[in-house]
Amino acid sequence: MNEITNILFIEDLEDDVILMQHHIKQEYSNLNYDWVDSKDKLLKLLETEKNWDIIICDNSLPQLNGHEAVEIIRQKGIQTPIICVSGFSKDEEDCLDAGAVKFIDKANLDELVETIKEILSKKK
């Protein structure tokens, strides 16, 4: 619980970022994060060579979907585990096919935290 966890949120709704952070901080109190809400901001941030433990990506943003975001990240050579989150599960396979490790319904934030715990435990 004392380790610093670095997360990149790709999400257009600030309220969703705050809600996810709240749940994650119950397990990982030392949370550092970056947040982008557009394709342009994502591309700019990916040029900074920051390192994240996990990337959490909304599957439906105004200019970008989860599949496209995952493809952009993977094309940059970034192998950080990506979790796609959405209120709709219709694009689950697209997101996973692009290289996400998991697709989670936004209503199930307990599953999000459990998935983060699984991923981080494998990194040790």
ABEGO torsion letter per residue (X at the ends): XABBBBBBBBBABAAAAAAAAAAAAAABABBBBBBBABAAAAAAAAAAGBBBABBBBBABBAABBAAAAAAAAAAAGBABBBBBBBABAAAAAAAAAAGBABBBBAABAAAAAAAAAAAAAAAX
